[in-house]
Amino acid sequence: SYVYKKNHDVTKTWRGKTERLLRVDNHDFTMRPAFGGPAIPVGVDVQVESLDSISEVDMDFTMTLYLRHYWKDERLSFPSTTNKSMTFDGRLVRKIWVPDVFFVHSKRSFIHDTTTDNIMLRVFPDGHVLYSMRVTVTSMCNMDFSRFPLDSQTCSLELESYAYTDEDLMLYWKNGNESLKTDEKISLSRFLIQKFHTTSRLAFYSSTEFFNRLYINFPFPRHIFFFLLQTYFPATLMVILSWVSFWIDRRAVPARVSLGITTVLTMSTIITGVNASMPRVSYIKAVDIYLWVSFVFVFLSVLEYAAVNYLTTVQERKERKLRDRFSCTCGIPHSKTMMLDGNYSEFDANSLAGYTRNQMVSEEEKQEKMVVHLAMSNESNSPRKRGLKGHMGLRIIQNTHAIDKYSRIIFPGTYIFFNLIYWSVFS
C-alpha cells in the first residue's frame, strides 16, 4: 500500500491515475449523455467582460465575454470522500463530450489562447460539469437609423446548439436574468450602457426542425451631446450666419455673395461628413431632415440677395430713364430729382421743389410742385388713376429695402418654428 504525506501530490502516483479515476477511456464520449433518453438540460450563464465596439457602417458589435455551460454527465462521476471537484484545462475537453453551442449571426469569433487556451473544465464527484471559456465575438446587429442620431439601438447575441435539436439538448438560462452579469467599468463613447436582459425561444429550421435558442439583448441609447457639438450646433450657426447678409447694404455685392457662398459650401461639408460615417441606407434619417432643411435656408438666403440685386438694378434703370427724359423739362436740377412714395419729410419736399430750408414757400406752391413730380414719376407706369391699394402693393417691389426687412423676420421665425416641430417629434 501507498503511504501519503499530509499534502500529497497525486501526480506522483502511478501513471494514469487521473484517467482511471474519471474513466474517460471506458466510455464513448462521441455520444451525448443519456443518449436515447430525454433531452439533456444544459444551463448557460454569461459574464460580459468588455464591449469593444459598435459599428454603424458594418452594422455589428464586438464584445468579449466568459461563456459557461453547466450539465451532468454520469460517465464523469468519480468516488470522493471529500466531495471536492477536480479542475482541468483545455486538454481534457478534447476527450469528453461538450455542448456544441455556437453564436448565431456571428461574423467572427475566437477563443483566447494567450498564454494558453482560455478554457476551464471543472468536474464534480456526482458528474456535474462546469465548462468555461473566454470568447471574443463580432455579431451582426440590425440597426434602424430612421431616427439617427436620436435613436436607440437594440443588439442581440444569440446562442444555439448546432447539431442537437430540442429533443436531444435543452438550452436554458441557468439563473434567469441573473445569468447575465456585466463589468461595472464597461462604457462606450457614443452609447449609454443600460441593463441587459435575457430571453429564450425555439428556432425553427425547415430541414432540421426546432432548436433551443438563447438571446442576450443589449439596448444602446445613443449619446446626443456628441452630435449636438459636431453636427447640429455648426449647422445652426451656418444658418444664422447666412442671415447676416440681410443687414448688409444691398450695394455691397462682394460681401453678400461671398458670405452666401461660404455658408452654402460649409453646409455641404457638414452633410458630406455626416454621411461618410454612416451606412448607405435607402431611407431618410432624422439628421438628414435637419441638415437639408438648414441647407435650404442657407440657399434661400443666397436667392434672396439675387432677387434684391435684380430688383434694385431694374429700379435704378427706370429712374435713370425718367431723369434723362424729364430733367430739363421741369427746370429742376438733376441731382434733386427723386421718387416719392409718401414717406418723405417736409424738408425733402422743399428740396424736391427747388427750395432750401431758409426760403419761405407758400403751402399752395409746394403742393403744386410736388404734384408735378409725382406725375413725372408715374408717367412711365400704368395710368395715374390707379387705386391706393395697387400703389401700396408696388412699394414692396420698388423699395428693395423692404425685402431685406421682411426677410429679417420671416427667416428666423420660420427656422425657429421648424426647430420646435423637429425636436418635439424626434426627442
Buried (B, 14 or more C-beta within 10 A) or exposed (E): EEEEEEEEEEEEEEEEEBEEBBEBEEBEBEEBBBEEEEBBBBBBBBBBBBBEEBEBEBBBBBBBBBBBBBBBBEBBBBEEEEEEBBEBEBEBBEEBBBBEBBBBEBEEEEEBEEEEBBBBBBBBBEBBBBBBBBBBBBBBBEBEBEBBBBBEBBBBBBBBBEEBBBEBBBBBBBEEEEBBBBEEEEEBEBBEBEEBEBEBEEBEEEEEEEBBBBBBBBBBBBBBEEBEEBBBEBBBEBBBBBBBBBEBEBEEEEEBBEBBEBBBEBBEEBBEEBBEEBEEBEEEBBBBBBBBBBBEBBBBBBEBBEEBBEBBEEBEEBBEEBBEEBBEEEEBEEEEBBBBBEEBEEEBBBBBBBBEEEEEBEEEEBEEBBEBBBEBBBEEEEEEEEEEEEBEEBEBEBBBEEBBEEBEEEBBEEBEEBBEEBEEEBE
